[in-house]
Amino acid sequence: MALSRVCGARAALWGSAVALGPFVTRRLQLGRSGPAWRAPRSSRLHLSPKADVKNLISYVVTKTRAINGTYHRFLGHHFPRFYALYTVFMKGIQMLWADGKKARRIKANMWKHNVKFHQLSYREMEHLRQFRRDATKCLFIGIISIPPFTNYLVFLLMYLFPRQLLVKHFWTPKQQIDFLDIYHSLRKQSHSEIITHLERASALVSDERLRWHLKDLCTKVQNGAHPTAHDILALRECFSTWPLGLNQLQALHMRALSRAMLLTPYLPPALLRWRLKSHTTVIHQLDRALAKLGVGQLTAQEVKSACYLRGLNSTHIADDRCRTWLGEWLQISCSLKAELSLLLHNVVLLSTNYLETRR
């Protein structure tokens, strides 16, 4: 009996184990397969890699701007003079970079459409002309900065000699006025010398009428009178051949004209003649494009820049006076064809005694 009870108990235990087996197995299966049956997480909780990169970039840009603003406030508060120079320098780099991009775009359009320089609009021609001069000066700074450790010396030289080493983008507003006055005073020093060369050359003019007219014009300018466009155009024939043609000018005469055009006078006569001819040709092409556009379409700053390029110190002259003078210049320039020498001397003849420029 006892043995039968033991066997019955064992059978009951095994039966319960068999009965519980599927339940335990089911629970284990649920435990293993639970994640596969769970509802998917919302897509809002996970960002795509592209969105993550955008958010990271936005965060970095925001932090950089905040740090940059703090840095600027620190410099402005503790080092005001240095901060003023720093601001001008950074703005100058931005403007120079923008000018370079615009010049590259203009050149690309020229190559694409097979357009020559003289076929461009006035503003495009003027932009390319000015950017070439600025790039030449920047190239010089880059060359002298190549040797090791000379960049520190270059920064010091740029600080001490901004007029000679930097382009106008890096000048303060006060420096722009002061430096333009200095440049004009330098080129004005050669005006009397050029008039003297014209007087001496008048004795070599074969035509008596032209000889008398040239002497009379020189006398008027020396006495402080402002010649009219008619007075200057009457000498077209005199400046187209010997002795005042561009190919017949003497070396001293060309050096004086180079100083009046803010060009380097310390070159051999052949190079001086080539530079004067190329510079005057560009101005003549600009004049034709400007006449097509119209002086009235220019802004006040564009008018002053155009007058200064042609010999007039426009920094202290009213806008309407500058436009009047520029109209006289265009009247003379557009009447000329091959008389580039007369246009070159017009820088002196037309600007020396114009209103407030007489000092």
BAKE-514636 format. One record per residue (C-alpha): residue in one letter; residue number from 1; x, y, z; chain. Coordinates in Angstrom, 3 decimals, always signed. Layout:
N
 res   n        u        v        w chain
   A NUM        X        Y        Z     A
...
***
This chain:
359
 res   n        u        v        w chain
   M   1   +0.000   +0.000   +0.000     A
   A   2   +2.749   +2.317   +0.915     A
   L   3   +4.509   +1.491   -2.318     A
   S   4   +1.361   +2.138   -4.313     A
   R   5   +0.883   +5.495   -2.614     A
   V   6   +4.454   +6.477   -3.449     A
   C   7   +4.002   +5.468   -7.061     A
   G   8   +0.725   +7.389   -7.207     A
   A   9   +2.380  +10.462   -5.800     A
   R  10   +5.185  +10.218   -8.339     A
   A  11   +2.640   +9.769  -11.116     A
   A  12   +0.751  +12.842   -9.907     A
   L  13   +3.935  +14.869   -9.874     A
   W  14   +4.874  +13.767  -13.368     A
   G  15   +1.370  +14.503  -14.538     A
   S  16   +1.483  +17.982  -13.145     A
   A  17   +4.852  +18.485  -14.751     A
   V  18   +3.478  +17.377  -18.062     A
   A  19   +0.462  +19.601  -17.610     A
   L  20   +2.608  +22.607  -16.735     A
   G  21   +5.076  +22.025  -19.544     A
   P  22   +3.129  +23.739  -22.328     A
   F  23   +2.364  +26.711  -20.072     A
   V  24   +5.998  +27.212  -19.135     A
   T  25   +7.046  +26.756  -22.740     A
   R  26   +4.457  +29.284  -23.822     A
   R  27   +5.731  +31.807  -21.275     A
   L  28   +9.273  +31.295  -22.483     A
   Q  29   +8.204  +31.780  -26.061     A
   L  30   +6.386  +34.959  -25.123     A
   G  31   +9.492  +36.164  -23.323     A
   R  32  +11.654  +35.539  -26.379     A
   S  33   +9.304  +36.791  -29.035     A
   G  34   +7.921  +39.742  -27.097     A
   P  35   +9.979  +42.447  -28.882     A
   A  36   +8.840  +41.199  -32.276     A
   W  37   +5.201  +41.616  -31.301     A
   R  38   +5.625  +44.967  -29.531     A
   A  39   +4.163  +48.004  -31.311     A
   P  40   +6.820  +49.965  -33.311     A
   R  41   +8.152  +53.140  -31.760     A
   S  42   +7.022  +56.448  -33.119     A
   S  43   +9.220  +57.860  -35.886     A
   R  44   +9.243  +61.168  -34.037     A
   L  45  +11.666  +59.762  -31.526     A
   H  46  +14.339  +59.092  -34.155     A
   L  47  +15.751  +61.639  -36.645     A
   S  48  +17.266  +60.702  -39.952     A
   P  49  +21.054  +61.061  -40.308     A
   K  50  +20.535  +64.005  -42.687     A
   A  51  +18.389  +65.842  -40.145     A
   D  52  +20.939  +65.093  -37.422     A
   V  53  +23.699  +66.672  -39.527     A
   K  54  +21.579  +69.757  -40.213     A
   N  55  +20.801  +70.188  -36.535     A
   L  56  +24.465  +69.787  -35.656     A
   I  57  +25.530  +72.370  -38.231     A
   S  58  +22.846  +74.779  -37.028     A
   Y  59  +24.008  +74.326  -33.454     A
   V  60  +27.649  +74.916  -34.355     A
   V  61  +26.784  +78.030  -36.382     A
   T  62  +24.676  +79.448  -33.558     A
   K  63  +27.399  +78.849  -30.992     A
   T  64  +30.047  +80.298  -33.296     A
   R  65  +28.024  +83.462  -33.806     A
   A  66  +27.490  +83.811  -30.086     A
   I  67  +31.202  +83.380  -29.370     A
   N  68  +32.082  +85.777  -32.181     A
   G  69  +29.692  +88.391  -30.810     A
   T  70  +31.186  +88.038  -27.344     A
   Y  71  +34.679  +88.363  -28.805     A
   H  72  +33.713  +91.522  -30.707     A
   R  73  +32.191  +93.092  -27.600     A
   F  74  +35.326  +92.256  -25.631     A
   L  75  +37.579  +93.870  -28.243     A
   G  76  +35.345  +96.923  -28.589     A
   H  77  +35.288  +97.468  -24.831     A
   H  78  +38.926  +96.803  -23.945     A
   F  79  +40.765  +97.626  -27.208     A
   P  80  +38.657 +100.201  -29.123     A
   R  81  +41.401 +101.348  -31.518     A
   F  82  +42.423  +97.819  -32.391     A
   Y  83  +38.771  +96.853  -32.806     A
   A  84  +38.248  +99.698  -35.288     A
   L  85  +41.193  +98.483  -37.373     A
   Y  86  +40.028  +94.886  -37.052     A
   T  87  +36.535  +95.802  -38.275     A
   V  88  +37.891  +97.717  -41.269     A
   F  89  +40.214  +94.829  -42.126     A
   M  90  +37.467  +92.194  -41.988     A
   K  91  +35.082  +94.314  -44.057     A
   G  92  +37.881  +94.958  -46.532     A
   I  93  +38.469  +91.240  -46.990     A
   Q  94  +34.756  +90.676  -47.578     A
   M  95  +34.537  +93.489  -50.138     A
   L  96  +37.688  +92.354  -51.928     A
   W  97  +36.375  +88.790  -52.066     A
   A  98  +33.052  +90.015  -53.454     A
   D  99  +34.889  +92.081  -56.081     A
   G 100  +36.900  +89.035  -57.082     A
   K 101  +33.780  +86.907  -57.494     A
   K 102  +32.129  +89.609  -59.588     A
   A 103  +35.223  +90.028  -61.772     A
   R 104  +35.376  +86.267  -62.284     A
   R 105  +31.720  +86.213  -63.298     A
   I 106  +32.281  +89.030  -65.801     A
   K 107  +35.304  +87.268  -67.298     A
   A 108  +33.349  +84.015  -67.557     A
   N 109  +30.582  +85.792  -69.469     A
   M 110  +33.180  +87.364  -71.750     A
   W 111  +34.667  +83.964  -72.591     A
   K 112  +31.266  +82.344  -72.958     A
   H 113  +29.827  +84.959  -75.320     A
   N 114  +33.134  +85.955  -76.968     A
   V 115  +32.857  +89.573  -75.806     A
   K 116  +35.803  +91.968  -75.826     A
   F 117  +36.610  +94.420  -73.049     A
   H 118  +35.433  +97.491  -74.957     A
   Q 119  +32.078  +95.787  -75.647     A
   L 120  +31.160  +95.519  -71.973     A
   S 121  +28.898  +97.925  -70.146     A
   Y 122  +30.451 +100.867  -68.344     A
   R 123  +30.091  +99.416  -64.858     A
   E 124  +31.568  +96.071  -65.899     A
   M 125  +34.521  +97.756  -67.602     A
   E 126  +35.171  +99.989  -64.611     A
   H 127  +34.916  +97.051  -62.209     A
   L 128  +37.465  +95.011  -64.156     A
   R 129  +39.824  +97.973  -64.463     A
   Q 130  +39.734  +98.734  -60.747     A
   F 131  +39.977  +95.093  -59.692     A
   R 132  +43.080  +94.595  -61.821     A
   R 133  +44.803  +97.455  -60.031     A
   D 134  +43.721  +96.153  -56.625     A
   A 135  +44.790  +92.606  -57.460     A
   T 136  +48.210  +93.836  -58.580     A
   K 137  +48.804  +95.562  -55.254     A
   C 138  +47.560  +92.524  -53.304     A
   L 139  +49.799  +90.269  -55.387     A
   F 140  +52.805  +92.344  -54.390     A
   I 141  +51.887  +91.932  -50.712     A
   G 142  +51.508  +88.192  -51.220     A
   I 143  +54.911  +87.865  -52.863     A
   I 144  +56.806  +89.655  -50.106     A
   S 145  +54.976  +87.500  -47.527     A
   I 146  +56.269  +84.219  -48.980     A
   P 147  +59.583  +83.954  -47.035     A
   P 148  +59.224  +82.389  -43.557     A
   F 149  +58.274  +84.711  -40.696     A
   T 150  +58.052  +87.747  -42.984     A
   N 151  +54.273  +87.844  -42.647     A
   Y 152  +54.670  +89.458  -39.216     A
   L 153  +56.811  +92.178  -40.768     A
   V 154  +54.283  +92.620  -43.579     A
   F 155  +51.464  +93.211  -41.081     A
   L 156  +53.575  +95.861  -39.395     A
   L 157  +54.338  +97.517  -42.726     A
   M 158  +50.659  +97.495  -43.697     A
   Y 159  +49.823  +99.194  -40.414     A
   L 160  +52.536 +101.828  -40.871     A
   F 161  +52.055 +102.414  -44.626     A
   P 162  +48.397 +101.707  -45.465     A
   R 163  +48.320 +104.141  -48.396     A
   Q 164  +51.214 +102.494  -50.201     A
   L 165  +50.473  +98.838  -49.413     A
   L 166  +46.708  +98.508  -49.008     A
   V 167  +43.832  +98.997  -51.417     A
   K 168  +40.964 +101.346  -50.637     A
   H 169  +38.832  +98.540  -49.156     A
   F 170  +41.116  +98.551  -46.109     A
   W 171  +41.096 +102.314  -45.587     A
   T 172  +38.949 +104.024  -42.999     A
   P 173  +36.539 +106.716  -44.283     A
   K 174  +38.888 +109.434  -43.049     A
   Q 175  +41.867 +107.741  -44.654     A
   Q 176  +40.053 +107.543  -47.979     A
   I 177  +39.622 +111.322  -48.076     A
   D 178  +43.127 +112.041  -46.799     A
   F 179  +44.836 +109.580  -49.138     A
   L 180  +42.942 +110.821  -52.191     A
   D 181  +44.034 +114.356  -51.334     A
   I 182  +47.636 +113.177  -51.026     A
   Y 183  +47.516 +111.374  -54.358     A
   H 184  +46.027 +114.416  -56.061     A
   S 185  +48.670 +116.702  -54.585     A
   L 186  +51.332 +114.347  -55.952     A
   R 187  +49.942 +114.363  -59.465     A
   K 188  +49.249 +118.092  -59.342     A
   Q 189  +52.955 +118.739  -58.809     A
   S 190  +53.546 +117.711  -62.412     A
   H 191  +50.886 +120.009  -63.916     A
   S 192  +53.133 +123.045  -64.254     A
   E 193  +55.883 +120.889  -65.741     A
   I 194  +53.493 +119.516  -68.363     A
   I 195  +52.341 +123.021  -69.306     A
   T 196  +55.995 +124.015  -69.674     A
   H 197  +56.605 +121.066  -72.015     A
   L 198  +53.591 +122.149  -74.079     A
   E 199  +54.959 +125.678  -74.353     A
   R 200  +58.307 +124.397  -75.549     A
   A 201  +56.663 +122.065  -78.045     A
   S 202  +54.521 +124.890  -79.431     A
   A 203  +57.622 +126.432  -81.001     A
   L 204  +58.023 +123.261  -83.070     A
   V 205  +54.492 +123.307  -84.482     A
   S 206  +54.644 +124.133  -88.182     A
   D 207  +51.130 +125.548  -88.507     A
   E 208  +51.176 +129.159  -87.336     A
   R 209  +47.513 +129.170  -86.335     A
   L 210  +47.890 +126.029  -84.213     A
   R 211  +51.116 +127.355  -82.718     A
   W 212  +49.445 +130.580  -81.632     A
   H 213  +46.397 +128.756  -80.289     A
   L 214  +48.538 +126.355  -78.245     A
   K 215  +50.544 +129.209  -76.719     A
   D 216  +47.358 +131.069  -75.898     A
   L 217  +45.870 +127.985  -74.235     A
   C 218  +48.977 +127.473  -72.096     A
   T 219  +48.908 +131.127  -71.062     A
   K 220  +45.254 +130.883  -70.042     A
   V 221  +45.878 +127.817  -67.895     A
   Q 222  +48.911 +129.410  -66.249     A
   N 223  +46.861 +132.519  -65.458     A
   G 224  +44.155 +130.469  -63.754     A
   A 225  +41.527 +130.335  -66.508     A
   H 226  +39.504 +127.217  -67.201     A
   P 227  +39.578 +126.330  -70.924     A
   T 228  +36.412 +125.346  -72.719     A
   A 229  +35.871 +122.163  -74.677     A
   H 230  +35.989 +124.187  -77.903     A
   D 231  +39.429 +125.587  -77.012     A
   I 232  +40.831 +122.109  -76.447     A
   L 233  +39.215 +120.456  -79.467     A
   A 234  +40.681 +123.154  -81.715     A
   L 235  +44.098 +121.562  -81.062     A
   R 236  +43.192 +118.055  -82.257     A
   E 237  +45.484 +118.246  -85.252     A
   C 238  +48.349 +119.522  -83.119     A
   F 239  +48.234 +116.439  -80.854     A
   S 240  +47.882 +113.875  -83.626     A
   T 241  +51.331 +114.333  -85.192     A
   W 242  +54.797 +115.558  -84.325     A
   P 243  +55.782 +117.028  -81.882     A
   L 244  +52.899 +116.237  -79.490     A
   G 245  +51.696 +112.923  -80.856     A
   L 246  +51.853 +110.085  -78.358     A
   N 247  +54.573 +108.365  -80.369     A
   Q 248  +56.686 +111.539  -80.572     A
   L 249  +56.708 +112.665  -76.916     A
   Q 250  +60.050 +113.085  -75.175     A
   A 251  +61.032 +110.970  -72.158     A
   L 252  +60.831 +113.832  -69.632     A
   H 253  +57.437 +114.801  -70.974     A
   M 254  +56.176 +111.219  -70.619     A
   R 255  +57.491 +110.957  -67.062     A
   A 256  +55.570 +114.088  -66.100     A
   L 257  +52.422 +112.690  -67.712     A
   S 258  +52.927 +109.395  -65.869     A
   R 259  +53.004 +111.213  -62.536     A
   A 260  +49.847 +113.088  -63.519     A
   M 261  +48.160 +109.738  -64.209     A
   L 262  +49.494 +108.187  -60.968     A
   L 263  +51.640 +105.763  -62.944     A
   T 264  +55.228 +104.794  -62.202     A
   P 265  +57.569 +107.244  -63.982     A
   Y 266  +60.731 +105.213  -63.318     A
   L 267  +60.617 +103.035  -66.412     A
   P 268  +62.399 +103.042  -69.782     A
   P 269  +60.851 +105.386  -72.373     A
   A 270  +59.423 +102.501  -74.402     A
   L 271  +57.565 +101.110  -71.380     A
   L 272  +56.418 +104.582  -70.354     A
   R 273  +54.949 +105.145  -73.800     A
   W 274  +53.230 +101.745  -73.782     A
   R 275  +51.728 +102.273  -70.323     A
   L 276  +50.465 +105.749  -71.165     A
   K 277  +48.951 +104.515  -74.400     A
   S 278  +47.228 +101.512  -72.808     A
   H 279  +45.963 +103.559  -69.855     A
   T 280  +44.601 +106.303  -72.098     A
   T 281  +42.978 +103.743  -74.398     A
   V 282  +41.117 +102.201  -71.463     A
   I 283  +39.874 +105.626  -70.354     A
   H 284  +38.739 +106.380  -73.904     A
   Q 285  +36.814 +103.096  -74.016     A
   L 286  +35.265 +103.872  -70.641     A
   D 287  +34.225 +107.291  -71.919     A
   R 288  +32.394 +105.805  -74.880     A
   A 289  +30.580 +103.324  -72.660     A
   L 290  +29.726 +106.079  -70.172     A
   A 291  +28.386 +108.335  -72.927     A
   K 292  +26.134 +105.481  -74.018     A
   L 293  +24.918 +104.940  -70.449     A
   G 294  +24.549 +108.614  -69.552     A
   V 295  +26.067 +110.568  -66.676     A
   G 296  +22.630 +110.896  -65.101     A
   Q 297  +22.506 +107.126  -64.525     A
   L 298  +25.554 +107.164  -62.245     A
   T 299  +25.385 +107.373  -58.478     A
   A 300  +27.132 +110.186  -56.631     A
   Q 301  +30.019 +107.909  -55.661     A
   E 302  +30.414 +106.632  -59.217     A
   V 303  +30.547 +110.208  -60.516     A
   K 304  +33.238 +111.176  -58.013     A
   S 305  +35.292 +108.083  -58.844     A
   A 306  +35.005 +108.765  -62.581     A
   C 307  +36.105 +112.380  -62.133     A
   Y 308  +39.034 +111.417  -59.922     A
   L 309  +40.263 +108.882  -62.463     A
   R 310  +40.295 +111.622  -65.115     A
   G 311  +42.312 +114.088  -63.046     A
   L 312  +39.775 +116.029  -60.983     A
   N 313  +39.990 +115.994  -57.188     A
   S 314  +36.285 +115.372  -56.689     A
   T 315  +36.412 +114.660  -52.950     A
   H 316  +35.632 +118.292  -52.086     A
   I 317  +33.375 +119.238  -55.022     A
   A 318  +29.586 +119.096  -55.064     A
   D 319  +27.872 +116.383  -57.063     A
   D 320  +26.307 +118.717  -59.637     A
   R 321  +29.675 +120.367  -60.305     A
   C 322  +31.261 +116.961  -60.803     A
   R 323  +28.567 +115.965  -63.273     A
   T 324  +29.065 +119.200  -65.211     A
   W 325  +32.811 +118.641  -65.423     A
   L 326  +32.351 +115.005  -66.438     A
   G 327  +29.979 +116.110  -69.194     A
   E 328  +32.665 +118.467  -70.551     A
   W 329  +35.204 +115.662  -70.464     A
   L 330  +32.907 +113.309  -72.374     A
   Q 331  +32.230 +115.991  -74.969     A
   I 332  +35.955 +116.177  -75.690     A
   S 333  +36.685 +112.458  -75.417     A
   C 334  +33.852 +111.297  -77.657     A
   S 335  +34.967 +113.776  -80.341     A
   L 336  +38.420 +112.177  -80.525     A
   K 337  +39.452 +109.135  -82.513     A
   A 338  +43.206 +108.661  -82.731     A
   E 339  +44.238 +111.777  -80.795     A
   L 340  +44.986 +109.927  -77.556     A
   S 341  +47.725 +112.409  -76.704     A
   L 342  +45.165 +115.215  -76.457     A
   L 343  +43.002 +113.084  -74.162     A
   L 344  +46.067 +112.400  -72.036     A
   H 345  +46.905 +116.104  -71.737     A
   N 346  +43.260 +116.838  -71.060     A
   V 347  +43.841 +115.455  -67.555     A
   V 348  +45.855 +118.617  -66.891     A
   L 349  +44.184 +121.157  -69.157     A
   L 350  +40.615 +120.522  -68.014     A
   S 351  +41.157 +119.934  -64.296     A
   T 352  +43.844 +122.395  -63.192     A
   N 353  +41.653 +125.464  -62.712     A
   Y 354  +38.189 +123.982  -62.346     A
   L 355  +36.341 +125.788  -59.543     A
   E 356  +37.542 +124.735  -56.098     A
   T 357  +40.424 +122.694  -57.503     A
   R 358  +42.517 +125.815  -57.911     A
   R 359  +44.623 +126.140  -54.760     A
***
